[in-house]
Amino acid sequence: MKTNELIKRINQNRRIFAEFDDGTISICNDAGKLLLEIPSEATNWLEIYGMIINFYDCFGKRSREYLSALIDEYLQTPLEERFPRYRIRLHGFHSDNGKQYLTTDNIKNVFACAWNPSLKQTFTMDEICEIKNCPQLKSVIWFDELIRNGLEEV
């Protein structure tokens, strides 16, 4: 389960809500009391920070079961699958092999290439920011627009 999917599904229950900020998912009850903080890299319940002692005081059994099942599913999801991944189609770049995508062998070497699953052509938003801020591209004014126009969730 992706992080944004966990938050969306938690927020479907009117007794609890969640938000993601700075690598942590914060879960509150409907009164705004912080219940849990889940680091985005958590892989088990022992890595989750509990802010209250007794969940019975916060909401009923069905809400507790719903939240517990969602968190279990999230914790079982491999870390690399939790965040949405994107590819960046480079509009205006074409070759005999088809559409061109932003490609990198590491953050320092960025180039255009036709879709090839064996190359690094999908990125998390953090990786895209890292590419945008590398010294070779930081001063390229049109690069932000190129990314914005070609961003495709995969």
Phi, psi and omega in degrees: 000132178285155181301315181293331177290319177301312181298316180299316182290324176297317183289352175284343177269124186288350181270345183220156173214156183226154174213156181244128179208131173054044175080010182228136174265119178258131180242127182237158173276179184293347176269000178088007180281127180293126182256311185219150169233122182248112174297140184297341179262008179297140178238358178205168184295334182290345179266001181264134180271119177267130183260351179229162182269321188235108178290342179298331180284344187267315181196171187285177184300317182297319178292321177296317179295319179300311181295317181298317179296319178296316180294320176303313180298318179297315181295332179279347179283129177302145185306319183292346180261356187282333183252144178300145178246150184228154166239158183239106176283133182264091180298137181094348176257118181225153176215177177296337180274354178115203182299150180252143181233152174298131185224148177214145171263340168195176186296336183280333182248105182244134181207171178262141180202150174297158182304129180211109184298343180275355178254162178280099182230003173239144188219151168280168179296325177297319178294322178296317178298322179296319178295314180301328184264004177290148187306324182293333186248348185301325182266000179279107187297320186279353185294320177301318180293322178300317179293312182302316183285335185254003185292123178230126176283138180242000000 
